[in-house]
């Protein structure tokens, strides 16, 4: 019910790596320093490291010391990219690059997979190959999908893949997971409403697209409350609205935008269809015209039942059943979903605590992901690394003699 001793003994080393990554954040497909650090570490531990997939991706391969009747390969994945935001923390390892911050813990994810890699390279107590997937551009750009398009599975024929994300608010030392949808799909929309400009004192001679927008915003919410089955979950949020720049002029055009979240393709298909109908007919009812651009960014993250049960058993062995929680689905999105569409696997969450771990000099805000006062909890590094290592050892366990 504790981290692997050999990994726990390297806690200081993992912390130093994590804080170095935190101090040098890089955006998606720009993780050149991060990728070089990862590849150098892997090679220094005798791990074959391949670079260049999805520009800055790194894949390390560790061969087990036990024989296999058939080739086997397991994937362990961590994301590496940071966010385009300023950090409010002022401790020693705060971001040294203005407008860049590891505010989602990908520095910690990378460090945990490196910790597992170092241990597995030394012990190699498994049969088959472990593929260590250090992925770029999770936040923006769909780095997982780019790696797949560029031949990840052709070069590395994985039979299963596992990923993990830190979760503020869950007790440090606890994990959460569940089969089925755990994260939503992420779609973005842009709506253009074309009216007819005119003097604000003579609205009868114009077609006001802002009035159309007001009607449409309310109508869009009826999709969730009236068109969607009550037991399904979805979100339709209008988050941007732009029209006009003068107080006495009715604008010709109004632009709206926002996000749609859902857990299943049928619900998402229905939402898109209803949005197209509402945009067209609400605009026409007011003498205007409307156009919808609907862009599906990430699919829902859906854990596979067998792999989730396997991960749960590994976690219960590692930390005890009382610290393995059920993860209720949340409306955030994650591009690991693309991998789970191609191969079976599981995406779990590791507790990052309540923020009390932060050093003096942290920002005044809460320790939540995408918050400028966030910081990864270094206390969980050995535990997360141990989980990844145990996944490999148990999944690729040698056959009994």
N, C-alpha and C positions, 0 to 999 in steps of 0.2 A: 504493500500500500504506500509506496514511495518511489521516487525516480530510480532508474537504474544507477547503481553506485558509481560505475565508471563515468557516466554522464554527469552525475551530480558533482563529481570531483573536478569537473571542468567548468563549473558554474561561473567562475570569475572570467575565464576565457570567453565563454559564450556572451556574458554581459558586455565585455569589451567590444566584441564583434557587433553586437546589437547597437550599442551606443555610437560606435563609429558609423554604422549605417544610418542611424538617426541624424547624426550631425551632417551627413552628406546625402540628402534626399535627392532623388532624380525622378522625373516624370516618365510616363509610359513611352517605351521605345527609345528612351534616352538614358537607360540605366547602364551606361558604359562602365563607370567606376564600380558600381555594384556587381555587374556581371564579371568584371575582371577580378574583383576580390573573391567572389564565389569560385570562379574557375581556379584561381591560384590556391585557395584553401583546399579544394578537392584534389588537385594534383599533388599538393604537398603531403596529402594523406594516402597517396597511391591510388587515387580514383581516376579512372578515365573520364575526361571532361570534354564534351562537345559544345561548341559555341556557334552563334550566328543564326540559330533557328528563331524566326520572328525577330530578327535583327539583334536583340540583346538577350535572348533566351539562352539558358545554359542547361544541359542535360548531363548528369553524371551517372556512370554505370559501375555498379559494384557486383562482382561475381561471387556467389557463395562457394564455400569449400566442400559442400556435399554434392554428390552426383545426382543427376535427374534423368529419368527415362525419356522425357520430352522437354524441350526448351520451355522455360517459364519466365515471365517477367512481370513484376509488380511496379506500379507507379506511385510515387509520393510527390505531391506538388505543393509549392509555396509561391506566393506572389511577391514581387520585389519593388513595385513602383510606389511613388509618393503622390501627394496631392498639390495642386497649384494654390497654395494659401500661405499666409504668414503665420509663424509660430509665436505664441505669447509667452511660452516658457523661456526662462533665462538661466537655466542651470547649464553646467559645462558642456553637456552633449546636445544642447539645443541646435536647431538647424543653423548652419552657417551660410545658407543660400536664401536670400530674400525671395519671398513668393513661392517657396517650396517647403513642404513639411511632411514628415511621416506621421500623419494624423489618423491613420487607420491600422497601424500596427504591422505593416508589411515588413518592416525592419525586424520585428520579433519573429514573424513567420519564417523569414529567410534564415535567421540565426538558429531557430529550432530545427529546421531541416539540416542545416550544417552540423548541428550537434548530433543528430541522428546519423548523418553521413560519417562523421569521424568515428563514432562507435562501431557502426556496421563494417567500416573498412578494416577495423582492427580485429573484430571477432569473426565476421563472415560465417556465422553459425546459421546458415540457411542453404536451401537448395534452389538454385535459379539465379536470376538477376534482379537487382533493385535499380530502378530508374529514378533518379532524383531530378525532378522537373522544377527548375527555377524559372518562373514565368514572368514576362514583362506585361505591363499595360493592362492590369485588371480594372483599374478605375475608369479609364477611357481608352477605347481602341480595341477592346476584346482580344487581348493578347492570347488567351487560350484558343480562340477560334483561329487566329492567325497561325499559331503553332500547328494546329490540326490541318489547316489548308496547306501548310508548307511541308507536310509529311511526317508529323510526329508519330502517328501510329504505324506508318509504313516502315519507318526507321527503327521504331521501338514498339514491337507488337505487345502491348500491355494486355494482360488478362483482367486487370482491375486497377482502379486508381483511387487514392484517398487524399483528401484535402482537409484543411482546418483553418479556423479563424478565431481570433480572440474575441471575447464578449464582455465588455464592461457591464457591471451589475450582477454578473454571476460570480460567486465566491471563487477566489483564487484557489486552485487545487481541485475544482470541480469541472466536469464536462457536461455537455448537453448534446443530444442528437435524437433523431427520429427518422423513420423511413417515410417515403413519400415526399411531397413538396415541403421544403424548408425555407426557401426563398422564392420571391415572386419573379415573374418576367418583368422586364423594364422596356417600355415603349415611350417614345416621345412624339408629340404631335405639334403641328403648326397650322393655324387656321388664318386664312386671309378673307376678310369681308370687304367687298367692294361696293361702296355706296355712290352718292353724288354730292359733291361739295357745294357749299353755299353759305350765305350769311346766316349767322346764328339767330338773328332776329326774324328770319323768314324761313323757318324749318319746313314749311309746306312746299317750298320750291326745291328742297334738297332731299336726299335719302341718307339718313344718319346711320352710319355703320356702328356707332357706339350704342345706339338703342338696340340694334340687332345683336350686338355682343352681350348686352345685358340679358336679353331674352335667352340667348344661346347658353350662357353660363348656367342659368337655372335648369334649362332643358337637359344639359349634359349630365347633371346630377341625377336626373330621373333614370338614367341608364342603370346606375348602381341600385337605386331604390325600387325600380319598377320593371326593368327589363331583365335583370339578372336573377337567377334562382336564389331564394333567400339563404340557402345553406352554403352557397358559393361565396368566395371573397373576391373583392376587386376594389380598386381605387381609380377614380378619374379626377385629377386635380388640374385646374387652370392656374398657372403660376406666373404668367406674363401677359400684359395687356398694353398695347401702344396704339395711340391714335391722336393725331393733331398736335399742334404746338402753339396755337393762338386762341385766346379766350372767346373771340367773336366770329370764329370760322368753324363751320361744320366740316369735319374732315372727310376726305374722299374714301379713305381706307382705314381699316382697323385690323391689327394683327394680334392674335392670341397664341399662346403656347402652353404646354404643360406635359404632364406625365400620366401614363396608364400603367397600373400594376394588376397582375392576375396570376393565378396558380395553374390554370389549365388553358390549353389551346382553344377549346370550344368557347369558353367564356371570353377570351381575348378576341376571337373571330367575331363574336356577337357584338362586343363593344365597338370594334372598328366599323362594322356595318352600320350600327345604330348612329355612330358619330357622323358617318358620311350622310346618312339620311337627314339627321337633324341640322347639319351645317347647310345642306342644300335647301331644305324646305323652310327652315326658319328664315334664311336670307331671302328666299323668293317671296315669302309672306309679307315682307317689308319692302319689296321692290328692289332688293339688293341681290348680289350674287356671292356665293361662298365657295372656298376651295380648302380641302383638307389634305395635308401631308402627314402620313402616319408611318413612323419608322420604328420597326421592331429591333431593339438594341440587343438585349440579352433574353434568352428563354428562362423559364422557371428552373430553379435548381431542385431536382427530384432525386432523392436518395433511393438506391435499390435496396430491396428488403433483405436479401441474403448478406450483402456487404455491410449493411447497417447492423444487423444482428451480430456479425463477426466483430465489427468495431466495438460494439457494446460489450461483448464478452472480453475483449482485450482490455477495455477501460475498467471493467469491473475487477479484473485481475490486478490491474495497476493501482487503482485508487479505492476500490471497494464499491459495492452496489449503491451505497447511500450517497456517493458523490457522482453518480452517473444519472443525470436528469433527462427528462423528456423535453426536447426543444419544440415549442409551439412554432408554427410557421410565422415568419415576419415578412413585411413588404419590401425589404431591401432586396437588391439584386446582385448577382455574382456571376462572372463569366466562366467559373468552373462548371456551370450548367452545360456548356458546350461539350466538355469532356464526358459528362455523365450521359449525354445523348448518344455518345458513340460507344462507350464501354461502361460496364457496371462499376459502381463505387459508392462512396459515402463522404459527405461533407459534415464535419463535426465542429463544435464550438468548445473552446477552452476558456474558463473563467478568468477575467482580467482583474477582478476585485472591484472595490468601491472607490478607487482613486487615492486611498490613504498611502499607497506605496510611493507616490511622487516625491521627488527630492525638493528641498528648499529652492525657491526660485521658480516654481511652476506658476502658470498663469492662474488667474482668478476664476476661470470658468470650470465647468465640470469635466471630469475625465471620461468623456464620451468620444466615440470615433467621429472623425470629421470636425472635431472641436479644436480650436487653436491652443487649448490648455491640456490636450490629451498627451499621455505618454504610456508606452507599453510597460507592463509589469515584469521586470526582469526576474522576479522570484519564480515565475512559472516556466522559464526557459528549460530547465532540466526535465520538468514533467512533460512538457509538450514534445521535447526531443525524444523522451523515453517512449511516449505513445507511438510516435512514428517508427521508432526502432522496433518496438514490440509488434507492430502491425506487420513489418517485413519478416521478422523471425517467425511469427505464428502463421502467416499466410504461406510462406515458402518453407515451412517446416519440412525437414527431410522425412521421407517415408520410413516407417518402422521396418527394422530388419526382419 
